[in-house]
Amino acid sequence: MNVSSEAELSRRRIQAILDECWSAAAPANRLRESFQKRLDQHWEDIFRLLLELYGHRYDFFFHLQEIVRTAASSWIRRPEELRRLDAERINEPDWYLSENMVGGALYVDLFSENLGRLRECIPYFQELGLTYIHLMPLFAVRPGDNDGGYAISNYRSVDPRLGTIDQLRDLAADLREAGITLVLDFVFNHTADDHEWAQKAQAGDPEFEQYYFLFDDRTLPDQYEATLREIFPTVRRGNFSWHDGMSKWVWTTFPGRFLFVGRQFQPLLKILP
């Protein structure tokens, strides 16, 4: 297969999707032109990577279209101040490698209890000379044991004990004004068992069963176990759990909860602004 040729062919076909987005939203010409320029610049690399991962799927082109549609729609809605920041970083592509980048990582609940109080700490971060703050997982989690926020129940909601999406947005704006970049810890390769996708998989929905590594017997799990390391060997042995309701083995590397490990195109891209 000539990947460059296939990439160009797919790009031409997908232009119709972009034309629909531009027609529906009627963005300024400069927004449309800047998006198309960046897409054309990076398209072959994007296509090559996605083809390698998902090219074997019958619905590959559908998802390719949805990625472009989502990206275009998000670009139209993106605040102007973030577009300006995008432009600065395009002109300085190694900005994150600068010796002036000094960062800190924290759990919101342990450091300031909630996002509102964390905003009050910005002057302190400035005194420390920090230029980026990495917040450990803060999205909605399952009740009880949630592995420090890594057992995600909902990617679209902040843990209510910490605050709201609007408060997170306000925090990000205040940090940018103070010259501090906000970094979030996203957990996209597994979900808690009470996540909507996992619930549908457990109910037998074939589409959502494909989101996870499920096995009818121990043949493949045993082959994986030969080389997989155990994350918490003193707490739980092995990386797979038997699920009675599904009558399948599920890849659940982490102990204390029922986590699913995603393996295909997931609609999570739609939550990225």
C-alpha positions as CSV (number, residue, x, y, z in Angstrom):
1,M,0.0,0.0,0.0
2,N,1.2,3.5,-0.9
3,V,0.4,5.2,2.4
4,S,1.1,8.7,1.1
5,S,-1.3,8.2,-1.8
6,E,-4.0,6.7,0.4
7,A,-3.6,9.6,2.9
8,E,-4.1,12.1,0.1
9,L,-7.1,10.3,-1.3
10,S,-8.7,10.2,2.2
11,R,-7.9,13.8,2.8
12,R,-9.8,14.8,-0.4
13,R,-12.8,12.7,0.5
14,I,-12.9,14.1,4.0
15,Q,-13.0,17.7,2.7
16,A,-16.7,17.3,2.3
17,I,-17.0,16.8,6.1
18,L,-15.0,20.0,6.6
19,D,-17.2,21.9,4.2
20,E,-20.3,20.9,6.2
21,C,-18.7,22.2,9.4
22,W,-17.7,25.5,7.8
23,S,-21.2,25.9,6.3
24,A,-23.0,25.1,9.5
25,A,-20.9,27.3,11.8
26,A,-19.8,30.0,9.3
27,P,-16.5,30.8,11.0
28,A,-14.3,33.6,10.0
29,N,-12.2,32.9,6.9
30,R,-9.0,33.1,8.9
31,L,-10.2,30.3,11.3
32,R,-11.1,28.1,8.4
33,E,-7.9,28.7,6.6
34,S,-5.7,28.2,9.6
35,F,-7.3,24.9,10.4
36,Q,-7.1,23.6,6.9
37,K,-3.4,24.7,6.7
38,R,-2.5,22.8,9.9
39,L,-4.5,19.8,8.9
40,D,-2.8,19.6,5.5
41,Q,0.6,20.0,7.2
42,H,0.1,17.1,9.6
43,W,-2.4,14.9,7.8
44,E,-0.1,12.3,6.4
45,D,1.5,11.7,9.9
46,I,-2.0,11.5,11.5
47,F,-3.3,9.1,8.8
48,R,-0.2,6.9,9.0
49,L,-0.4,6.5,12.7
50,L,-4.2,5.8,12.8
51,L,-3.9,3.4,9.8
52,E,-1.2,1.4,11.7
53,L,-3.4,1.2,14.8
54,Y,-6.9,0.8,13.3
55,G,-6.6,0.3,9.6
56,H,-7.8,-3.3,9.9
57,R,-11.2,-2.2,11.1
58,Y,-14.1,-2.1,8.7
59,D,-15.2,1.2,10.1
60,F,-11.8,2.9,10.0
61,F,-12.8,5.6,7.5
62,F,-16.0,6.5,9.5
63,H,-13.9,7.1,12.6
64,L,-11.4,9.1,10.5
65,Q,-14.2,11.3,9.4
66,E,-15.5,11.8,13.0
67,I,-12.0,12.7,14.2
68,V,-11.8,15.5,11.6
69,R,-15.3,16.6,12.3
70,T,-14.7,16.8,16.0
71,A,-11.4,18.6,15.6
72,A,-13.0,21.2,13.3
73,S,-16.0,21.8,15.5
74,S,-13.7,22.1,18.6
75,W,-11.5,24.6,16.7
76,I,-14.5,26.8,15.9
77,R,-15.5,26.9,19.6
78,R,-12.0,27.3,20.9
79,P,-11.6,30.6,22.8
80,E,-9.6,33.2,21.0
81,E,-6.9,33.4,23.8
82,L,-6.2,29.7,23.3
83,R,-5.9,30.2,19.6
84,R,-3.3,32.9,20.2
85,L,-1.5,30.5,22.5
86,D,-1.6,27.8,19.8
87,A,0.0,30.2,17.4
88,E,2.8,31.1,19.8
89,R,3.6,27.4,20.4
90,I,3.5,26.6,16.7
91,N,6.2,29.3,16.2
92,E,8.1,27.8,19.2
93,P,7.5,24.0,18.9
94,D,10.1,23.1,21.6
95,W,8.5,25.4,24.2
96,Y,8.0,22.6,26.6
97,L,11.7,21.7,26.5
98,S,12.8,25.1,27.7
99,E,15.1,25.3,30.7
100,N,12.6,27.9,32.0
101,M,9.9,25.3,32.4
102,V,9.7,24.5,36.1
103,G,6.8,22.3,37.2
104,G,5.1,20.8,40.2
105,A,2.6,18.0,40.6
106,L,-0.2,17.7,43.2
107,Y,-3.4,16.0,44.2
108,V,-6.0,18.8,44.5
109,D,-7.7,17.2,47.6
110,L,-4.4,16.8,49.5
111,F,-3.0,20.2,48.6
112,S,-6.0,22.6,48.7
113,E,-9.1,20.5,49.3
114,N,-10.8,21.8,46.1
115,L,-10.3,23.7,42.9
116,G,-11.6,26.9,44.3
117,R,-9.0,27.0,47.0
118,L,-6.4,25.9,44.5
119,R,-6.9,29.2,42.6
120,E,-6.0,31.0,45.8
121,C,-2.6,29.3,45.7
122,I,-1.5,30.8,42.4
123,P,0.5,33.6,44.0
124,Y,2.4,30.9,46.0
125,F,3.1,29.0,42.8
126,Q,4.5,32.2,41.3
127,E,6.7,32.7,44.3
128,L,8.1,29.2,43.7
129,G,8.9,30.1,40.1
130,L,6.6,27.4,38.7
131,T,5.7,27.6,35.0
132,Y,3.4,24.5,34.9
133,I,1.2,22.7,37.4
134,H,0.4,19.0,36.9
135,L,-2.8,18.0,38.6
136,M,-3.2,14.3,39.3
137,P,-6.5,12.6,38.2
138,L,-9.5,14.8,39.2
139,F,-12.3,13.4,37.1
140,A,-15.4,11.6,38.5
141,V,-14.5,8.2,40.0
142,R,-16.2,5.2,41.4
143,P,-17.2,5.3,45.1
144,G,-14.7,3.9,47.6
145,D,-11.4,2.5,46.3
146,N,-10.6,4.3,43.1
147,D,-6.7,4.0,43.0
148,G,-6.1,7.7,43.7
149,G,-8.5,8.9,41.0
150,Y,-7.3,6.5,38.3
151,A,-10.5,4.4,38.2
152,I,-12.5,6.9,36.0
153,S,-16.3,6.7,36.0
154,N,-16.9,9.8,33.8
155,Y,-14.4,11.7,31.7
156,R,-16.8,14.6,31.3
157,S,-17.2,15.5,34.9
158,V,-14.9,16.6,37.7
159,D,-15.1,14.7,41.0
160,P,-17.8,16.7,42.8
161,R,-15.7,16.7,46.0
162,L,-13.1,18.8,44.1
163,G,-15.3,21.1,42.1
164,T,-16.9,21.4,38.6
165,I,-15.8,21.7,35.0
166,D,-16.5,25.4,35.1
167,Q,-14.2,25.8,38.2
168,L,-11.5,23.9,36.3
169,R,-11.9,26.2,33.3
170,D,-11.6,29.2,35.6
171,L,-8.5,27.8,37.2
172,A,-6.9,27.2,33.8
173,A,-7.6,30.8,32.8
174,D,-6.1,32.2,36.0
175,L,-3.0,30.1,35.6
176,R,-2.5,31.2,32.0
177,E,-2.8,34.8,33.1
178,A,-0.1,34.1,35.7
179,G,2.1,32.5,33.1
180,I,1.6,29.0,34.4
181,T,0.6,26.1,32.1
182,L,-2.0,23.6,33.4
183,V,-1.3,19.9,32.9
184,L,-4.0,17.4,33.6
185,D,-3.5,13.7,34.2
186,F,-5.9,11.9,31.7
187,V,-6.4,8.2,32.1
188,F,-7.6,6.9,28.7
189,N,-6.5,3.3,28.6
190,H,-8.9,2.0,31.3
191,T,-12.1,2.8,33.0
192,A,-13.9,1.8,36.2
193,D,-16.5,-0.9,36.0
194,D,-19.3,1.7,36.6
195,H,-18.3,3.7,33.6
196,E,-21.1,3.9,30.9
197,W,-19.0,2.0,28.4
198,A,-18.1,-0.7,30.9
199,Q,-21.8,-1.0,32.0
200,K,-22.9,-1.5,28.4
201,A,-20.1,-4.1,27.8
202,Q,-21.2,-6.0,30.8
203,A,-24.8,-5.9,29.5
204,G,-23.6,-7.7,26.4
205,D,-23.6,-4.8,23.9
206,P,-21.3,-6.0,21.2
207,E,-20.1,-2.5,20.2
208,F,-18.9,-1.8,23.8
209,E,-17.5,-5.3,24.3
210,Q,-15.0,-4.3,21.6
211,Y,-13.8,-1.4,23.7
212,Y,-12.1,-3.9,26.1
213,F,-9.8,-6.9,26.2
214,L,-12.2,-9.8,26.8
215,F,-11.3,-13.5,26.6
216,D,-13.4,-16.6,26.5
217,D,-10.7,-18.8,28.1
218,R,-7.2,-18.5,29.6
219,T,-5.3,-19.2,26.4
220,L,-4.3,-15.7,25.5
221,P,-4.3,-14.4,29.1
222,D,-1.7,-17.0,30.0
223,Q,0.4,-16.0,27.1
224,Y,0.3,-12.4,28.2
225,E,1.0,-13.3,31.8
226,A,4.3,-14.8,30.7
227,T,5.7,-11.4,30.1
228,L,3.4,-8.9,31.9
229,R,4.6,-7.5,35.2
230,E,2.3,-7.3,38.2
231,I,1.7,-3.7,39.3
232,F,0.8,-4.5,42.9
233,P,2.0,-8.1,43.4
234,T,1.6,-7.9,47.2
235,V,-2.1,-7.0,46.8
236,R,-3.3,-9.0,43.9
237,R,-1.6,-11.6,41.6
238,G,-2.2,-11.6,37.9
239,N,-3.6,-9.2,35.4
240,F,-6.9,-10.8,34.4
241,S,-10.2,-11.3,36.3
242,W,-13.0,-13.7,35.7
243,H,-16.4,-11.9,35.3
244,D,-19.3,-14.2,36.1
245,G,-21.9,-12.0,34.4
246,M,-20.0,-11.9,31.1
247,S,-18.5,-15.4,31.4
248,K,-15.2,-13.9,30.2
249,W,-11.8,-13.1,31.4
250,V,-11.2,-9.3,31.5
251,W,-7.9,-7.5,31.5
252,T,-7.8,-5.9,34.9
253,T,-4.2,-5.1,35.7
254,F,-5.0,-2.9,38.7
255,P,-6.2,-4.3,42.0
256,G,-9.1,-3.4,44.2
257,R,-11.5,-2.5,41.4
258,F,-12.8,-3.8,38.1
259,L,-11.0,-1.9,35.4
260,F,-11.4,-2.3,31.7
261,V,-8.5,-1.7,29.3
262,G,-9.7,0.0,26.1
263,R,-8.3,-1.2,22.8
264,Q,-10.1,0.5,19.9
265,F,-11.5,3.8,18.7
266,Q,-13.3,5.3,21.6
267,P,-15.5,8.4,21.6
268,L,-13.3,10.0,24.2
269,L,-11.8,12.3,21.5
270,K,-15.0,14.2,21.7
271,I,-14.3,15.5,25.1
272,L,-11.1,17.2,24.2
273,P,-11.7,21.0,23.6
